[in-house]
Amino acid sequence: MGGITVGPVEDYLYSLLPARDEVLTEIEAEGAKRKIPIVGPAVGRILHQLALISNAKKIFEMGSAIGYSTIWWARALGEGGRVIYTDGDSKNAEQARRYFERAGVADRITIRVGDALELLSEEKEQFDIIFNDVDKEDYPRVFRLAVPKLRKGGLFITDNVLWSGKVAEKNPAEATTKAILEFNRLLYSSPDLFTTILPIRDGVAVAIKR
């Protein structure tokens, strides 16, 4: 999934980024090689920064793949912080586990394999941050499920909300685009949330629960 920013600006933004460590660099290469969707370093830094700003201790990640964004979250947590990793593929989870151990954050991460929506619905506690990066057609369902699971003042963060610019099409036929449009409408119309979409990479929505 490419960025929606004008090409030269996109290149400039990425040229500013400091080099990542060995583990993150390896995951970036693996994601590119196997076409595994990861948020990439520019968005990874945003996630890390938002966790620091909000002093997050409990994060639920919906759709973690091989753990790239999970590491960015985990490194931002303070003492006793916890990230819940979710993915439907046990092979992804096992590969992510090895990355977590090498990155030195395994003790901050709980790995759960299964449907992220079902796993979140089973949670009894509320979270400081819920990160949504599951199948796009599920986004409206995620909205209805995630908001009650978020504490007041917590952050609901979602990737791919501009969908390579397809959200600007007139009368889009693609089901994924329609689902994202509905999701974005729900975010901005909700009295429980204050939302901003950051137009970086493929669009990141950041909503704070009132």
Secondary structure, DSSP 4 states (H G I P E B T S, - for coil): ----S-HHHHHHHHHHSPPP-HHHHHHHHHHHHHT----HHHHHHHHHHHHHHTT--EEEEE--TTSHHHHHHHHH--TT-EEEEEES-HHHHHHHHHHHHHHT-GGGEEEEES-HHHHHHT--S-EEEEEE-S-GGGHHHHHHHHGGGEEEEEEEEEE-SSGGGGGGSSS---HHHHHHHHHHHHHHH-TTEEEEEE-STT-EEEEEE-
